[in-house]
Amino acid sequence: MESVLYRCKQFVWEQVQRIAYKVGNGNNTFYRVDRQNIVDKRDDISFDVRYFECGPEGYTTLEKHQHTHVVIVLRGCGSVLVDRKWHDVKPFDCIVIPGFTPHQLKNRDAEEPFGFVCIVDQKRDSFQLLSREELTDLLKDTPDLMIPHGYLTENN
């Protein structure tokens, strides 16, 4: 494979599209989030590198999955929920989110974006929403979760 240089200007990488955080299934489980797949689906690399940005007051889906994430904050200030604990993070902080651990990232600023790089295995499972029981249990210890209307469905 050839080497590739992706230049970045104001948190947008050349030759990389900004896309929706997730394709909606009718239930929005997140707010004001987009992403850029910087290194994605290369045959010679076993991981993907993606940049996510939560707009003012934005947050990702409260979810879990089998694979581990490595998250490195590049921009703004945010909070990362890992299991039952919120961690306040700022640029260049790094957090490892183990597999099957409920997690969510949110922007703590009402004006500035919160941006982070997420490194994951290229071959990975899809996210899972928490079950009604898991969510009820988690809310006992972490009442400040961002859970939009419609998060719970017949499937969870």
Buried (B, 14 or more C-beta within 10 A) or exposed (E): EEEEEEEEEEBEBEEBEEEEBBEEEEBEBBBBBBBBBBBEEEEEEEBBBBBBBBBBBBBBBBBBBEBBBBBBBBBBBBBBBBBEEBEEBEEEBEBEBEEEBBBBBBBBBEEEBBBBBBBBBBEBEEBBBBEEEBBEBBEEEBEEBBBEEEBBEEEB
